Amino acid sequence: MKAWDNFYQNVIQTDLIKREDKIVLAVSGGQDSMCMLHLFWRLAKKIRLELLVVNFNHKLRKDSLEEANIVKFLSDKLGIECILEDINVKGYAKKESVSIETAGRNLRYYTLENIAKRHKYNKIATAHNSNDNAETVLMWLLRGSGNFAGIPQERTVSRKLSIVRPLLPIKRKLIEDYVKIHKLPFCTDKSNFSDIYTRNKIRHSLIPACEKINPMVVEHIFNLSRIQTMENSYLEQITLKCLRKCVKFNKTKIFLDLTMFLQYNKAVKYRILKNILPQKKYNSHINLIMFKILSSDLSVYKISDEWSFCIKQNNKAYFIKDKR
């Protein structure tokens, strides 16, 4: 199936995009996002849509200005308004003590949401594809997060705004073919070739090795993610009902009633802990806390510099925020 057929089938069958939607398109200038821009331009000819393109200059590379110009050129050619935004990624990363990658992602979404709300748009579209999803699943697996749901196709920001990823079922190869056939301009981010980033190591080494074993591995991971997403949604509803009965929160403590907690199914207990664990939501931390509960270990467990976990003899457990 070609990129357009896959895209159109996905947005119509899933009701991801509706007539009269007002959509902010996050377009970096790479092949994925330029393909998405062109696909939405075609879609807008079939169903009435209002589109707005946003491009970000992270002020990290000299190529950023060229990317902005290419995005503006194609947007103008297609008759779609384009906003060019500068964001101070280095400054944010230093202030918040996060990586450059995390800082860029946080600032992009924050700015996109503000633009959408200011212009009264109801959706933000990003160009994540099936390969991105496979890379994310494998990265989380290697980090021990135990989540195979991958990148969500839709995420609710507020009652009037959601983030959608309509290219998620489409493999990168089909996107590259589409860009070539339609002769779309694009830029290549040279940092994508650097293996200092975990995602790039997975992209350049792990996935090609998996594809030698099974060429359909990216599709299989995507299907696994969709099944996991549906199961997560169902189990999360059950978990939240149970959580409300056995957990209480205040500013410095999270109380867990073990008498009630221990009555629940093992999968629900695990999910409750994952929901309330203040930091470091990895399998290893959750498993250790579960072991301490089952063995009635009263020793204090330091989760991080900020939070500790302990069990009291009144059959209650506490996540306590340490005073500084």
C-alpha positions as CSV (number, residue, x, y, z in Angstrom):
1,M,0.0,0.0,0.0
2,K,1.4,3.5,-0.9
3,A,1.7,6.3,1.5
4,W,-1.4,8.2,0.4
5,D,-3.6,5.2,0.4
6,N,-2.3,4.2,3.9
7,F,-2.7,7.8,5.2
8,Y,-6.2,8.3,3.8
9,Q,-7.5,4.9,5.0
10,N,-6.1,5.5,8.5
11,V,-7.5,8.9,9.0
12,I,-11.0,7.9,7.7
13,Q,-11.3,4.5,9.3
14,T,-10.1,5.7,12.7
15,D,-12.0,9.0,12.6
16,L,-8.7,10.6,13.5
17,I,-9.4,13.6,11.2
18,K,-12.9,15.0,10.7
19,R,-14.5,17.5,8.4
20,E,-14.0,21.1,9.6
21,D,-11.0,20.2,11.8
22,K,-8.5,23.0,12.3
23,I,-5.1,21.4,12.4
24,V,-1.6,22.8,13.3
25,L,1.0,20.8,11.3
26,A,4.4,20.5,13.0
27,V,6.8,20.6,10.0
28,S,10.6,20.3,10.6
29,G,11.7,20.2,7.0
30,G,12.6,16.5,7.0
31,Q,11.1,14.0,4.7
32,D,8.5,12.7,7.1
33,S,7.0,16.1,7.9
34,M,7.2,17.4,4.3
35,C,5.4,14.3,3.2
36,M,2.7,15.0,6.0
37,L,2.3,18.5,4.8
38,H,1.7,17.4,1.2
39,L,-0.7,14.6,2.3
40,F,-2.8,17.0,4.4
41,W,-2.9,19.4,1.4
42,R,-4.4,16.6,-0.6
43,L,-6.7,15.6,2.2
44,A,-8.0,19.2,2.5
45,K,-9.2,18.9,-1.1
46,K,-11.5,16.0,-0.1
47,I,-12.7,17.1,3.3
48,R,-12.9,20.7,4.4
49,L,-10.0,21.4,6.7
50,E,-8.1,24.5,7.9
51,L,-4.4,24.0,8.1
52,L,-1.5,26.0,9.7
53,V,2.2,25.0,9.4
54,V,4.6,25.6,12.3
55,N,8.4,25.2,11.9
56,F,10.9,25.5,14.8
57,N,14.4,26.9,14.8
58,H,16.2,25.3,17.8
59,K,19.2,27.6,17.3
60,L,21.5,24.5,17.5
61,R,22.5,24.0,13.9
62,K,23.4,26.3,11.0
63,D,21.0,24.2,8.8
64,S,18.0,25.4,10.8
65,L,17.5,28.6,8.6
66,E,17.7,26.5,5.4
67,E,15.1,24.1,6.8
68,A,12.8,27.0,7.7
69,N,13.1,28.5,4.2
70,I,12.2,25.1,2.6
71,V,9.2,24.7,4.8
72,K,8.0,28.2,4.1
73,F,8.6,27.7,0.3
74,L,6.4,24.5,0.2
75,S,3.8,26.0,2.5
76,D,3.5,29.1,0.3
77,K,3.4,26.9,-2.9
78,L,0.5,24.9,-1.4
79,G,-1.3,28.0,-0.2
80,I,-1.0,27.2,3.6
81,E,-0.1,29.8,6.2
82,C,3.3,29.1,7.9
83,I,4.6,30.3,11.2
84,L,8.4,30.2,11.9
85,E,9.2,30.0,15.6
86,D,12.5,30.4,17.4
87,I,13.0,28.4,20.6
88,N,15.9,28.6,23.1
89,V,16.6,24.9,23.6
90,K,20.1,25.3,25.2
91,G,18.7,27.8,27.7
92,Y,15.8,25.6,28.7
93,A,18.0,22.5,29.0
94,K,20.3,24.3,31.4
95,K,17.5,25.9,33.4
96,E,15.5,22.6,33.8
97,S,18.6,20.3,34.0
98,V,17.4,18.1,31.1
99,S,19.0,16.8,27.9
100,I,18.9,18.9,24.7
101,E,16.6,16.2,23.2
102,T,14.1,16.5,26.1
103,A,14.3,20.3,26.1
104,G,13.6,20.5,22.4
105,R,10.6,18.1,22.6
106,N,9.1,19.9,25.7
107,L,9.5,23.4,24.1
108,R,8.0,22.2,20.8
109,Y,4.9,20.8,22.3
110,Y,4.5,23.7,24.7
111,T,4.7,26.2,21.8
112,L,2.5,24.1,19.5
113,E,-0.2,23.9,22.2
114,N,-0.1,27.7,22.8
115,I,-0.3,28.4,19.0
116,A,-3.2,26.0,18.6
117,K,-5.1,27.6,21.6
118,R,-4.4,31.1,20.5
119,H,-5.6,30.5,16.9
120,K,-8.5,28.2,18.1
121,Y,-7.2,25.1,16.3
122,N,-8.5,21.8,17.7
123,K,-5.7,19.4,16.6
124,I,-1.9,19.3,16.3
125,A,-0.4,16.8,13.9
126,T,3.1,15.4,14.1
127,A,4.8,13.2,11.5
128,H,5.8,10.2,13.6
129,N,5.8,7.1,11.4
130,S,5.9,3.3,11.9
131,N,9.7,3.2,12.2
132,D,9.6,5.9,14.9
133,N,7.1,3.7,16.8
134,A,9.3,0.6,16.5
135,E,12.4,2.6,17.7
136,T,10.4,3.9,20.7
137,V,9.2,0.4,21.7
138,L,12.7,-1.0,21.5
139,M,14.2,1.9,23.4
140,W,11.7,1.5,26.2
141,L,12.3,-2.2,26.2
142,L,16.0,-1.7,26.6
143,R,15.5,0.8,29.3
144,G,13.2,-1.5,31.2
145,S,10.0,0.5,31.1
146,G,8.0,-2.6,30.1
147,N,5.6,-0.6,27.8
148,F,5.0,-1.9,24.3
149,A,2.2,0.5,23.5
150,G,4.6,2.8,21.7
151,I,3.7,6.2,20.4
152,P,0.0,6.9,20.8
153,Q,-1.9,7.8,17.6
154,E,-3.9,10.4,19.5
155,R,-3.3,12.2,22.8
156,T,-5.8,14.5,24.5
157,V,-4.3,17.8,25.7
158,S,-7.6,19.4,26.8
159,R,-11.3,19.1,26.0
160,K,-10.8,21.2,22.9
161,L,-7.3,20.1,21.8
162,S,-5.6,16.8,20.9
163,I,-2.3,15.7,19.3
164,V,-2.6,13.3,16.4
165,R,-0.1,11.2,14.5
166,P,-1.7,10.2,11.2
167,L,1.5,8.8,9.6
168,L,2.0,6.3,12.4
169,P,1.0,3.2,10.4
170,I,3.2,4.2,7.5
171,K,6.8,2.8,7.1
172,R,9.6,5.3,6.5
173,K,10.4,3.7,3.1
174,L,6.9,4.5,1.8
175,I,7.3,8.1,3.0
176,E,10.7,8.3,1.2
177,D,9.1,6.9,-2.0
178,Y,6.3,9.5,-1.8
179,V,8.7,12.4,-1.4
180,K,10.7,11.2,-4.4
181,I,7.6,10.6,-6.6
182,H,6.1,14.1,-5.8
183,K,9.6,15.8,-5.9
184,L,9.1,17.4,-2.5
185,P,12.0,19.5,-1.2
186,F,13.4,18.5,2.2
187,C,16.4,18.8,4.5
188,T,18.3,16.0,6.2
189,D,19.2,16.6,9.9
190,K,22.8,15.4,10.1
191,S,22.4,14.6,13.8
192,N,20.2,11.7,12.7
193,F,23.4,10.0,11.6
194,S,25.2,10.3,14.9
195,D,25.2,7.2,17.1
196,I,25.7,9.2,20.3
197,Y,21.9,9.0,20.6
198,T,20.3,5.8,21.7
199,R,17.5,6.2,19.2
200,N,20.0,6.4,16.3
201,K,21.8,3.3,17.5
202,I,18.5,1.5,17.4
203,R,17.7,3.0,14.0
204,H,21.0,2.2,12.3
205,S,21.9,-1.1,13.9
206,L,19.2,-2.9,15.9
207,I,16.2,-2.5,13.5
208,P,18.3,-3.5,10.4
209,A,19.5,-6.6,12.3
210,C,15.9,-7.5,13.2
211,E,14.7,-6.9,9.6
212,K,17.3,-9.5,8.4
213,I,15.5,-12.0,10.7
214,N,12.0,-10.8,9.7
215,P,11.5,-8.0,7.1
216,M,8.0,-7.4,8.6
217,V,9.4,-6.6,12.1
218,V,8.4,-2.9,12.0
219,E,4.8,-3.8,11.0
220,H,4.6,-6.5,13.7
221,I,5.8,-4.0,16.4
222,F,3.2,-1.5,15.2
223,N,0.4,-4.2,15.5
224,L,1.7,-5.2,18.9
225,S,1.6,-1.5,20.0
226,R,-2.1,-1.1,18.8
227,I,-3.1,-4.3,20.7
228,Q,-1.2,-3.2,23.8
229,T,-2.8,0.3,23.6
230,M,-6.3,-1.2,23.6
231,E,-5.5,-3.6,26.5
232,N,-3.9,-0.7,28.4
233,S,-7.0,1.4,28.0
234,Y,-9.2,-1.3,29.4
235,L,-6.9,-2.2,32.3
236,E,-6.3,1.4,33.2
237,Q,-10.0,1.9,33.8
238,I,-10.0,-1.0,36.2
239,T,-6.8,0.2,37.9
240,L,-8.1,3.8,38.5
241,K,-11.2,2.5,40.2
242,C,-9.1,0.3,42.5
243,L,-6.5,3.1,43.0
244,R,-9.2,5.5,44.3
245,K,-10.0,3.0,47.1
246,C,-6.5,2.3,48.4
247,V,-4.5,5.5,47.7
248,K,-4.5,9.0,49.1
249,F,-2.3,11.9,48.1
250,N,-1.1,15.1,49.8
251,K,1.8,17.5,49.0
252,T,4.6,15.5,50.6
253,K,3.2,11.9,51.0
254,I,1.3,9.2,49.0
255,F,-0.5,6.8,51.3
256,L,-1.1,3.2,50.2
257,D,-3.6,1.1,52.2
258,L,-2.0,-2.4,52.0
259,T,-5.0,-4.3,53.3
260,M,-7.1,-3.1,50.4
261,F,-4.2,-3.1,47.9
262,L,-3.2,-6.8,48.5
263,Q,-6.7,-7.9,47.6
264,Y,-6.4,-6.9,44.0
265,N,-5.2,-8.9,41.0
266,K,-1.4,-8.9,40.5
267,A,-1.6,-7.0,37.2
268,V,-3.8,-4.3,38.9
269,K,-1.4,-4.0,41.8
270,Y,1.5,-3.5,39.5
271,R,-0.4,-0.8,37.6
272,I,-1.4,1.0,40.8
273,L,2.3,1.2,41.8
274,K,3.3,2.4,38.3
275,N,0.6,5.1,38.5
276,I,1.6,6.4,41.9
277,L,5.4,5.9,41.8
278,P,6.6,9.6,41.9
279,Q,9.8,9.1,39.9
280,K,11.8,6.4,38.0
281,K,8.8,4.3,36.8
282,Y,11.0,1.4,35.7
283,N,10.2,-2.3,36.1
284,S,13.1,-2.8,38.5
285,H,11.8,-0.1,40.9
286,I,8.3,-1.4,40.8
287,N,9.4,-5.0,41.3
288,L,11.5,-4.1,44.3
289,I,8.7,-2.1,45.9
290,M,6.3,-5.0,45.3
291,F,8.8,-7.4,46.9
292,K,9.2,-5.1,50.0
293,I,5.4,-5.1,50.4
294,L,5.0,-8.9,50.0
295,S,7.8,-9.5,52.4
296,S,6.7,-6.8,54.9
297,D,10.2,-5.3,54.7
298,L,10.1,-2.2,57.0
299,S,13.4,-0.7,55.8
300,V,13.3,2.6,54.0
301,Y,13.9,2.5,50.2
302,K,15.4,5.6,48.5
303,I,13.7,5.9,45.1
304,S,15.6,9.0,44.2
305,D,17.2,12.0,45.9
306,E,13.7,13.4,46.4
307,W,11.5,10.4,47.3
308,S,11.6,7.5,49.6
309,F,9.3,4.4,50.2
310,C,8.6,2.8,53.5
311,I,6.1,0.4,55.2
312,K,4.7,1.1,58.6
313,Q,3.3,-1.5,61.1
314,N,-0.2,-0.1,60.7
315,N,-0.4,-2.0,57.3
316,K,0.1,1.2,55.4
317,A,2.9,2.1,53.0
318,Y,4.1,5.6,52.2
319,F,5.9,7.4,49.4
320,I,7.5,10.3,51.2
321,K,9.0,13.5,49.7
322,D,12.2,14.2,51.5
323,K,12.7,17.6,53.0
324,R,15.6,19.7,51.7
